[in-house]
Amino acid sequence: MPAWNPYASACPTRLVLDRVGDKWAVLLLGVLAKGPMRFNRLRREIEGLSQKVLSQTLKSLERDGLISRKAIPTVPVTVEYSITPLGQTLTATVDALRIWAETHIEEVLVAQKQYDEAAALTA
């Protein structure tokens, strides 16, 4: 097994880091950790997520083996998404990012305001 180096430009681990660094992927994994869901329910659960971006993100997560897609033969066909065992190994990590953001957003907003005010003074 090769020793991967995400600091090297050609390292494939960057693809995974790119995926889990995407806000929609983080939010989808968090929602799907609760249990399987249909496409439209996922859209309702995550405000601001367009149908196109949801579809693209789900396909990417499925390609990476983090979620699975199950077509249920109904009229029309019902599609349900669920987290895979590999995706389960990632959920605690990405959920920690969400929790950190919720916990520290006030500090981040204050820092941004201070930065912007200082930048305006020097402009």
Sequence and secondary structure as in RCSB ss.txt:
>XXXX:A:sequence
MPAWNPYASACPTRLVLDRVGDKWAVLLLGVLAKGPMRFNRLRREIEGLSQKVLSQTLKSLERDGLISRKAIPTV
PVTVEYSITPLGQTLTATVDALRIWAETHIEEVLVAQKQYDEAAALTA
>XXXX:A:secstr
     TTSTT THHHHHHHHTSHHHHHHHHHHTT  EEHHHHHHHSTT  HHHHHHHHHHHHHTTSEEEEEE SS
S EEEEEE HHHHHHHHHHHHHHHHHHHHHHHHHHHHHHHHHHHHHH 
